[in-house]
Structures are given as structure tokens and as C-alpha cells.
Amino acid sequence: MIDDDDDDDGDTLTRPCSSCGAEVYEDAERCPVCGDYITHSSSLWEGKPWPWVVMGLLGIAAVIFVLILWNR
């Protein structure tokens, strides 16, 4: 028996358009509903749990503090 399905398991990733909120494919360049270009955030902190962000900032502050004391 031949399966007529297109080997597509339906796991296509989508995200909301930042302008109109319509669901668009993750790799789309433009929203098919409103026509705006899709911009993907390139923030270093995006998706990171807030405790990791706080620890990173505290680490940076500690390094700056040590460098200031070292140069006294």
C-alpha cells in the first residue's frame, strides 16, 4: 500500500509577526498578512534565564572592581 502523505510530520516552526501578530514561518523574510519584514532579535540576553543574566552582570562588575583596585 502506498502512503499518500508528504513525509511532512507537521513540526513546522512558526512565530508571531512583530507587527500584526499573525503566525509566520520561522525562516520567512516577510509576513504574508501585513507584508512587513520579519526581524529576528539578536540580543545576547534573549532566552536566558534571569538568574544567569544577573550572575553575568555581577561577574562583569566584579572584574571591573578588581581592575580598579589593582591599579591603585
KAZITA-V733678 format. One record per helix or strand of 3 or more residues. SS is the DSSP state (hx for helix, st for strand). FROM is the first residue (numbers start at 1). LEN is the number of residues. If there is no record, write none. Layout:
BEGIN
SS;FROM;LEN
SS;FROM;LEN
END
This chain:
BEGIN
st;14;3
st;23;3
hx;50;21
END
